[in-house]
Amino acid sequence: MDAVSIIATAYVHHVPGAPAHGTYTMCQVRRHNHVGSAWVLVGTAIYDVTPFLRSHPGGAQAILKKSGGAADCTEDLLFHSKRAQKEWKKNKVGTLRRCPRVREFGLF
Ligand code: HEM
């Protein structure tokens, strides 16, 4: 992969179902907190859970309130059955990276 493709992968917004992998800042993750696009964090791993909202047995709201980086969903992931965990993990979109501008001020 050439340098332009690497940068494009990291900055282009992920479309649900698309196999794009990149690194995203918290500012980018925060925008994905609605029915149109919901991302959850498990540590620094980012998962797109939009496809599960409608059919989620625990309801869409259980997921939405923790989406957009509102919480670390490590414990939520482990609470699920092995089958559900496997489905969840299929939808990894990337990893969290520090925001370069915010780092100047010593914040994450
Ligand atoms: C932060 C994200 C999530 C939260 C807070 C959450 C929460 C919950 C809750 C409260 C239940 C109900 C448990 C009960 O039966 O009383 C549940 C069940 C379930 N959830 Fe989620 N969930 C999340 C993400 C997901 C994702 C991404 C998937 C897709 C794979 C998923 C699949 C399931 C399934 C299949 C069940 C039924 C029980 C099982 O098989 O584990 N959940 N979830």
Backbone and ligand atoms as CSV (ligand in chain L), in Angstrom:
chain,resi,resn,atom,element,x,y,z
A,1,MET,N,N,0.850,-1.205,0.000
A,1,MET,CA,C,0.000,0.000,0.000
A,1,MET,C,C,0.884,1.253,0.000
A,2,ASP,N,N,0.606,2.184,-0.906
A,2,ASP,CA,C,1.428,3.397,-0.955
A,2,ASP,C,C,0.986,4.396,0.120
A,3,ALA,N,N,1.806,5.440,0.296
A,3,ALA,CA,C,1.568,6.402,1.377
A,3,ALA,C,C,0.207,7.090,1.252
A,4,VAL,N,N,-0.193,7.414,0.035
A,4,VAL,CA,C,-1.477,8.110,-0.163
A,4,VAL,C,C,-2.641,7.217,0.295
A,5,SER,N,N,-2.574,5.927,-0.044
A,5,SER,CA,C,-3.646,5.005,0.359
A,5,SER,C,C,-3.711,4.859,1.870
A,6,ILE,N,N,-2.536,4.825,2.508
A,6,ILE,CA,C,-2.513,4.680,3.971
A,6,ILE,C,C,-3.197,5.889,4.608
A,7,ILE,N,N,-2.852,7.079,4.143
A,7,ILE,CA,C,-3.446,8.297,4.699
A,7,ILE,C,C,-4.950,8.329,4.399
A,8,ALA,N,N,-5.337,7.971,3.184
A,8,ALA,CA,C,-6.760,7.975,2.810
A,8,ALA,C,C,-7.538,7.018,3.703
A,9,THR,N,N,-6.989,5.834,3.971
A,9,THR,CA,C,-7.669,4.844,4.810
A,9,THR,C,C,-7.880,5.395,6.217
A,10,ALA,N,N,-6.896,6.128,6.707
A,10,ALA,CA,C,-6.976,6.623,8.075
A,10,ALA,C,C,-7.972,7.765,8.221
A,11,TYR,N,N,-8.159,8.557,7.178
A,11,TYR,CA,C,-8.992,9.747,7.317
A,11,TYR,C,C,-10.391,9.623,6.756
A,12,VAL,N,N,-10.587,8.722,5.793
A,12,VAL,CA,C,-11.909,8.583,5.184
A,12,VAL,C,C,-12.885,8.004,6.212
A,13,HIS,N,N,-14.112,8.522,6.234
A,13,HIS,CA,C,-15.099,8.019,7.188
A,13,HIS,C,C,-15.550,6.617,6.836
A,14,HIS,N,N,-15.689,5.781,7.850
A,14,HIS,CA,C,-16.066,4.402,7.592
A,14,HIS,C,C,-17.546,4.300,7.266
A,15,VAL,N,N,-17.861,3.523,6.238
A,15,VAL,CA,C,-19.243,3.272,5.845
A,15,VAL,C,C,-19.605,1.906,6.423
A,16,PRO,N,N,-20.761,1.769,7.133
A,16,PRO,CA,C,-21.094,0.469,7.720
A,16,PRO,C,C,-20.998,-0.653,6.693
A,17,GLY,N,N,-20.328,-1.726,7.070
A,17,GLY,CA,C,-20.201,-2.863,6.165
A,17,GLY,C,C,-18.943,-2.823,5.328
A,18,ALA,N,N,-18.336,-1.644,5.173
A,18,ALA,CA,C,-17.113,-1.536,4.368
A,18,ALA,C,C,-15.915,-2.015,5.195
A,19,PRO,N,N,-14.964,-2.699,4.536
A,19,PRO,CA,C,-13.866,-3.297,5.301
A,19,PRO,C,C,-12.705,-2.343,5.604
A,20,ALA,N,N,-12.989,-1.043,5.706
A,20,ALA,CA,C,-11.899,-0.091,5.948
A,20,ALA,C,C,-11.357,-0.200,7.372
A,21,HIS,N,N,-10.046,-0.191,7.492
A,21,HIS,CA,C,-9.405,-0.190,8.796
A,21,HIS,C,C,-8.548,1.042,8.896
A,22,GLY,N,N,-8.653,1.740,9.982
A,22,GLY,CA,C,-7.833,2.936,10.104
A,22,GLY,C,C,-7.620,3.305,11.547
A,23,THR,N,N,-7.021,4.464,11.753
A,23,THR,CA,C,-6.896,4.978,13.105
A,23,THR,C,C,-7.717,6.257,13.161
A,24,TYR,N,N,-8.429,6.429,14.262
A,24,TYR,CA,C,-9.326,7.570,14.390
A,24,TYR,C,C,-9.094,8.239,15.743
A,25,THR,N,N,-9.259,9.550,15.749
A,25,THR,CA,C,-9.131,10.277,17.015
A,25,THR,C,C,-10.464,10.213,17.754
A,26,MET,N,N,-10.438,10.591,19.022
A,26,MET,CA,C,-11.665,10.609,19.828
A,26,MET,C,C,-12.670,11.585,19.213
A,27,CYS,N,N,-12.169,12.678,18.641
A,27,CYS,CA,C,-13.067,13.653,18.003
A,27,CYS,C,C,-13.841,13.003,16.863
A,28,GLN,N,N,-13.203,12.108,16.142
A,28,GLN,CA,C,-13.869,11.416,15.031
A,28,GLN,C,C,-14.839,10.367,15.562
A,29,VAL,N,N,-14.418,9.631,16.588
A,29,VAL,CA,C,-15.265,8.574,17.166
A,29,VAL,C,C,-16.564,9.174,17.715
A,30,ARG,N,N,-16.470,10.339,18.341
A,30,ARG,CA,C,-17.631,10.994,18.970
A,30,ARG,C,C,-18.790,11.249,18.021
A,31,ARG,N,N,-18.473,11.404,16.759
A,31,ARG,CA,C,-19.546,11.691,15.781
A,31,ARG,C,C,-20.418,10.457,15.507
A,32,HIS,N,N,-19.938,9.291,15.885
A,32,HIS,CA,C,-20.682,8.056,15.580
A,32,HIS,C,C,-21.473,7.597,16.808
A,33,ASN,N,N,-22.498,8.367,17.117
A,33,ASN,CA,C,-23.280,8.083,18.331
A,33,ASN,C,C,-24.780,8.145,18.055
A,34,HIS,N,N,-25.164,7.717,16.858
A,34,HIS,CA,C,-26.586,7.804,16.487
A,34,HIS,C,C,-26.981,6.582,15.631
A,35,VAL,N,N,-28.284,6.448,15.377
A,35,VAL,CA,C,-28.770,5.270,14.647
A,35,VAL,C,C,-28.169,5.115,13.251
A,36,GLY,N,N,-27.761,6.235,12.665
A,36,GLY,CA,C,-27.159,6.186,11.325
A,36,GLY,C,C,-25.753,5.650,11.334
A,37,SER,N,N,-25.059,5.792,12.453
A,37,SER,CA,C,-23.693,5.296,12.596
A,37,SER,C,C,-23.303,5.273,14.067
A,38,ALA,N,N,-23.124,4.068,14.589
A,38,ALA,CA,C,-22.770,3.920,16.004
A,38,ALA,C,C,-21.482,3.114,16.148
A,39,TRP,N,N,-20.492,3.745,16.757
A,39,TRP,CA,C,-19.220,3.062,17.014
A,39,TRP,C,C,-19.047,2.914,18.518
A,40,VAL,N,N,-18.512,1.766,18.943
A,40,VAL,CA,C,-18.202,1.607,20.364
A,40,VAL,C,C,-16.724,1.271,20.532
A,41,LEU,N,N,-16.206,1.645,21.703
A,41,LEU,CA,C,-14.804,1.390,22.018
A,41,LEU,C,C,-14.678,0.213,22.971
A,42,VAL,N,N,-13.686,-0.635,22.694
A,42,VAL,CA,C,-13.307,-1.701,23.627
A,42,VAL,C,C,-11.811,-1.480,23.818
A,43,GLY,N,N,-11.462,-0.797,24.886
A,43,GLY,CA,C,-10.081,-0.315,25.026
A,43,GLY,C,C,-9.831,0.691,23.921
A,44,THR,N,N,-8.816,0.407,23.086
A,44,THR,CA,C,-8.546,1.322,21.973
A,44,THR,C,C,-9.082,0.771,20.634
A,45,ALA,N,N,-9.752,-0.373,20.693
A,45,ALA,CA,C,-10.329,-0.946,19.463
A,45,ALA,C,C,-11.696,-0.308,19.201
A,46,ILE,N,N,-11.941,0.009,17.930
A,46,ILE,CA,C,-13.207,0.657,17.550
A,46,ILE,C,C,-14.053,-0.316,16.729
A,47,TYR,N,N,-15.313,-0.485,17.147
A,47,TYR,CA,C,-16.225,-1.380,16.423
A,47,TYR,C,C,-17.431,-0.601,15.921
A,48,ASP,N,N,-17.829,-0.891,14.687
A,48,ASP,CA,C,-19.036,-0.291,14.119
A,48,ASP,C,C,-20.196,-1.229,14.445
A,49,VAL,N,N,-21.085,-0.788,15.322
A,49,VAL,CA,C,-22.186,-1.663,15.743
A,49,VAL,C,C,-23.531,-1.261,15.111
A,50,THR,N,N,-23.454,-0.362,14.120
A,50,THR,CA,C,-24.679,0.107,13.449
A,50,THR,C,C,-25.566,-1.042,12.949
A,51,PRO,N,N,-24.976,-2.086,12.317
A,51,PRO,CA,C,-25.839,-3.152,11.775
A,51,PRO,C,C,-26.620,-3.921,12.845
A,52,PHE,N,N,-26.199,-3.822,14.132
A,52,PHE,CA,C,-26.853,-4.606,15.185
A,52,PHE,C,C,-27.924,-3.824,15.936
A,53,LEU,N,N,-28.003,-2.529,15.689
A,53,LEU,CA,C,-28.921,-1.700,16.483
A,53,LEU,C,C,-30.366,-2.179,16.407
A,54,ARG,N,N,-30.848,-2.418,15.191
A,54,ARG,CA,C,-32.261,-2.774,14.990
A,54,ARG,C,C,-32.626,-4.117,15.629
A,55,SER,N,N,-31.682,-5.070,15.562
A,55,SER,CA,C,-32.014,-6.428,16.022
A,55,SER,C,C,-31.453,-6.733,17.410
A,56,HIS,N,N,-30.821,-5.748,18.046
A,56,HIS,CA,C,-30.142,-6.038,19.316
A,56,HIS,C,C,-31.123,-6.469,20.406
A,57,PRO,N,N,-30.929,-7.651,21.019
A,57,PRO,CA,C,-31.866,-8.127,22.043
A,57,PRO,C,C,-31.915,-7.216,23.275
A,58,GLY,N,N,-30.851,-6.517,23.542
A,58,GLY,CA,C,-30.820,-5.588,24.683
A,58,GLY,C,C,-31.338,-4.203,24.312
A,59,GLY,N,N,-31.820,-4.026,23.098
A,59,GLY,CA,C,-32.356,-2.741,22.643
A,59,GLY,C,C,-31.271,-1.845,22.065
A,60,ALA,N,N,-31.694,-0.954,21.158
A,60,ALA,CA,C,-30.735,-0.045,20.515
A,60,ALA,C,C,-30.161,0.945,21.530
A,61,GLN,N,N,-30.992,1.351,22.469
A,61,GLN,CA,C,-30.573,2.383,23.416
A,61,GLN,C,C,-29.410,1.931,24.302
A,62,ALA,N,N,-29.389,0.624,24.640
A,62,ALA,CA,C,-28.300,0.082,25.471
A,62,ALA,C,C,-26.955,0.330,24.781
A,63,ILE,N,N,-26.954,0.212,23.471
A,63,ILE,CA,C,-25.725,0.418,22.707
A,63,ILE,C,C,-25.478,1.903,22.482
A,64,LEU,N,N,-26.533,2.611,22.064
A,64,LEU,CA,C,-26.367,4.026,21.699
A,64,LEU,C,C,-25.811,4.879,22.839
A,65,LYS,N,N,-26.251,4.591,24.066
A,65,LYS,CA,C,-25.789,5.437,25.176
A,65,LYS,C,C,-24.291,5.271,25.453
A,66,LYS,N,N,-23.712,4.172,24.956
A,66,LYS,CA,C,-22.272,3.968,25.153
A,66,LYS,C,C,-21.483,4.206,23.865
A,67,SER,N,N,-22.182,4.601,22.819
A,67,SER,CA,C,-21.501,4.781,21.530
A,67,SER,C,C,-20.802,6.133,21.457
A,68,GLY,N,N,-20.026,6.315,20.409
A,68,GLY,CA,C,-19.322,7.580,20.228
A,68,GLY,C,C,-18.242,7.795,21.277
A,69,GLY,N,N,-17.762,6.712,21.870
A,69,GLY,CA,C,-16.676,6.817,22.854
A,69,GLY,C,C,-17.161,7.245,24.236
A,70,ALA,N,N,-18.499,7.181,24.480
A,70,ALA,CA,C,-19.039,7.596,25.776
A,70,ALA,C,C,-18.581,6.678,26.919
A,71,ALA,N,N,-18.221,5.433,26.590
A,71,ALA,CA,C,-17.769,4.494,27.625
A,71,ALA,C,C,-16.840,3.455,27.006
A,72,ASP,N,N,-16.053,2.830,27.859
A,72,ASP,CA,C,-15.237,1.702,27.414
A,72,ASP,C,C,-16.117,0.453,27.558
A,73,CYS,N,N,-16.378,-0.230,26.443
A,73,CYS,CA,C,-17.320,-1.348,26.444
A,73,CYS,C,C,-16.641,-2.709,26.638
A,74,THR,N,N,-15.467,-2.733,27.263
A,74,THR,CA,C,-14.761,-4.002,27.480
A,74,THR,C,C,-15.639,-4.983,28.269
A,75,GLU,N,N,-16.228,-4.502,29.358
A,75,GLU,CA,C,-17.052,-5.393,30.191
A,75,GLU,C,C,-18.331,-5.798,29.464
A,76,ASP,N,N,-18.871,-4.867,28.662
A,76,ASP,CA,C,-20.096,-5.172,27.906
A,76,ASP,C,C,-19.840,-6.289,26.899
A,77,LEU,N,N,-18.663,-6.227,26.281
A,77,LEU,CA,C,-18.319,-7.263,25.297
A,77,LEU,C,C,-18.253,-8.631,25.993
A,78,LEU,N,N,-17.570,-8.674,27.145
A,78,LEU,CA,C,-17.386,-9.946,27.849
A,78,LEU,C,C,-18.687,-10.510,28.410
A,79,PHE,N,N,-19.654,-9.631,28.670
A,79,PHE,CA,C,-20.956,-10.045,29.186
A,79,PHE,C,C,-21.717,-10.904,28.168
A,80,HIS,N,N,-21.407,-10.724,26.889
A,80,HIS,CA,C,-22.131,-11.417,25.825
A,80,HIS,C,C,-21.662,-12.858,25.614
A,81,SER,N,N,-22.547,-13.631,24.960
A,81,SER,CA,C,-22.224,-15.022,24.617
A,81,SER,C,C,-21.049,-15.032,23.632
A,82,LYS,N,N,-20.387,-16.167,23.528
A,82,LYS,CA,C,-19.248,-16.304,22.592
A,82,LYS,C,C,-19.693,-15.993,21.165
A,83,ARG,N,N,-20.897,-16.430,20.836
A,83,ARG,CA,C,-21.423,-16.207,19.485
A,83,ARG,C,C,-21.589,-14.702,19.224
A,84,ALA,N,N,-22.180,-13.997,20.205
A,84,ALA,CA,C,-22.392,-12.553,20.048
A,84,ALA,C,C,-21.042,-11.811,19.993
A,85,GLN,N,N,-20.089,-12.268,20.821
A,85,GLN,CA,C,-18.758,-11.633,20.830
A,85,GLN,C,C,-18.092,-11.763,19.468
A,86,LYS,N,N,-18.290,-12.943,18.852
A,86,LYS,CA,C,-17.681,-13.194,17.551
A,86,LYS,C,C,-18.265,-12.249,16.499
A,87,GLU,N,N,-19.592,-12.076,16.515
A,87,GLU,CA,C,-20.266,-11.168,15.582
A,87,GLU,C,C,-19.766,-9.731,15.784
A,88,TRP,N,N,-19.711,-9.334,17.050
A,88,TRP,CA,C,-19.284,-7.983,17.442
A,88,TRP,C,C,-17.886,-7.707,16.873
A,89,LYS,N,N,-16.983,-8.688,17.090
A,89,LYS,CA,C,-15.577,-8.487,16.701
A,89,LYS,C,C,-15.356,-8.453,15.191
A,90,LYS,N,N,-16.326,-8.982,14.453
A,90,LYS,CA,C,-16.189,-8.959,12.986
A,90,LYS,C,C,-16.200,-7.529,12.470
A,91,ASN,N,N,-16.835,-6.644,13.225
A,91,ASN,CA,C,-17.040,-5.278,12.730
A,91,ASN,C,C,-16.040,-4.261,13.261
A,92,LYS,N,N,-14.796,-4.679,13.422
A,92,LYS,CA,C,-13.775,-3.722,13.856
A,92,LYS,C,C,-13.480,-2.769,12.701
A,93,VAL,N,N,-13.449,-1.475,13.000
A,93,VAL,CA,C,-13.141,-0.499,11.941
A,93,VAL,C,C,-11.779,0.151,12.117
A,94,GLY,N,N,-11.221,0.009,13.298
A,94,GLY,CA,C,-9.906,0.622,13.476
A,94,GLY,C,C,-9.513,0.730,14.936
A,95,THR,N,N,-8.518,1.561,15.169
A,95,THR,CA,C,-8.006,1.784,16.527
A,95,THR,C,C,-7.933,3.277,16.826
A,96,LEU,N,N,-8.054,3.558,18.108
A,96,LEU,CA,C,-8.015,4.943,18.559
A,96,LEU,C,C,-6.588,5.477,18.464
A,97,ARG,N,N,-6.466,6.719,18.015
A,97,ARG,CA,C,-5.145,7.349,18.044
A,97,ARG,C,C,-5.261,8.703,18.701
A,98,ARG,N,N,-4.147,9.161,19.219
A,98,ARG,CA,C,-4.158,10.457,19.883
A,98,ARG,C,C,-4.426,11.564,18.879
A,99,CYS,N,N,-5.138,12.575,19.335
A,99,CYS,CA,C,-5.392,13.732,18.486
A,99,CYS,C,C,-4.143,14.608,18.530
A,100,PRO,N,N,-3.465,14.820,17.389
A,100,PRO,CA,C,-2.198,15.550,17.401
A,100,PRO,C,C,-2.313,16.956,17.985
A,101,ARG,N,N,-3.439,17.640,17.688
A,101,ARG,CA,C,-3.557,19.020,18.181
A,101,ARG,C,C,-3.788,19.067,19.680
A,102,VAL,N,N,-4.626,18.137,20.168
A,102,VAL,CA,C,-4.944,18.116,21.591
A,102,VAL,C,C,-3.699,17.767,22.401
A,103,ARG,N,N,-2.824,16.909,21.827
A,103,ARG,CA,C,-1.622,16.469,22.538
A,103,ARG,C,C,-0.717,17.658,22.903
A,104,GLU,N,N,-0.770,18.696,22.072
A,104,GLU,CA,C,0.043,19.890,22.359
A,104,GLU,C,C,-0.299,20.479,23.725
A,105,PHE,N,N,-1.557,20.287,24.150
A,105,PHE,CA,C,-1.991,20.854,25.424
A,105,PHE,C,C,-1.922,19.822,26.557
A,106,GLY,N,N,-1.381,18.659,26.266
A,106,GLY,CA,C,-1.216,17.638,27.294
A,106,GLY,C,C,-2.489,16.893,27.622
A,107,LEU,N,N,-3.508,16.987,26.738
A,107,LEU,CA,C,-4.753,16.254,26.977
A,107,LEU,C,C,-4.815,15.085,26.017
A,108,PHE,N,N,-5.676,14.106,26.291
A,108,PHE,CA,C,-5.839,12.995,25.347
A,108,PHE,C,C,-6.828,13.404,24.288
L,1,HEM,C1,C,-21.878,-1.283,24.161
L,1,HEM,C2,C,-22.490,-2.177,23.389
L,1,HEM,C3,C,-23.526,-3.137,23.899
L,1,HEM,C4,C,-24.242,-3.136,25.058
L,1,HEM,C5,C,-24.198,-2.133,26.197
L,1,HEM,C6,C,-25.083,-4.316,25.051
L,1,HEM,C7,C,-25.967,-4.695,26.030
L,1,HEM,C8,C,-26.768,-5.808,25.994
L,1,HEM,C9,C,-27.793,-6.117,26.938
L,1,HEM,C10,C,-28.183,-5.251,28.120
L,1,HEM,C11,C,-28.338,-7.294,26.563
L,1,HEM,C12,C,-29.516,-7.998,27.234
L,1,HEM,C13,C,-29.144,-9.105,28.106
L,1,HEM,C14,C,-30.367,-9.779,28.584
L,1,HEM,O1,O,-30.827,-10.695,27.891
L,1,HEM,O2,O,-30.888,-9.371,29.631
L,1,HEM,C15,C,-27.673,-7.765,25.384
L,1,HEM,C16,C,-27.931,-8.940,24.742
L,1,HEM,C17,C,-27.395,-9.296,23.546
L,1,HEM,N1,N,-26.572,-8.540,22.771
L,1,HEM,FE1,FE,-25.735,-6.776,23.295
L,1,HEM,N2,N,-24.875,-5.001,23.883
L,1,HEM,C18,C,-23.949,-4.312,23.150
L,1,HEM,C19,C,-23.474,-4.630,21.915
L,1,HEM,C20,C,-23.832,-5.727,21.191
L,1,HEM,C21,C,-23.344,-6.025,19.881
L,1,HEM,C22,C,-22.349,-5.162,19.097
L,1,HEM,C23,C,-23.914,-7.176,19.496
L,1,HEM,C24,C,-23.742,-7.865,18.165
L,1,HEM,C25,C,-23.065,-8.883,18.009
L,1,HEM,C26,C,-24.761,-7.639,20.583
L,1,HEM,C27,C,-25.495,-8.814,20.594
L,1,HEM,C28,C,-26.279,-9.248,21.628
L,1,HEM,C29,C,-26.916,-10.544,21.683
L,1,HEM,C30,C,-26.840,-11.639,20.601
L,1,HEM,C31,C,-27.599,-10.588,22.897
L,1,HEM,C32,C,-28.410,-11.771,23.465
L,1,HEM,C33,C,-27.578,-12.478,24.514
L,1,HEM,C34,C,-26.303,-13.089,23.955
L,1,HEM,O3,O,-26.341,-13.907,23.034
L,1,HEM,O4,O,-25.233,-12.723,24.470
L,1,HEM,N3,N,-24.703,-6.723,21.598
L,1,HEM,N4,N,-26.725,-6.825,25.048
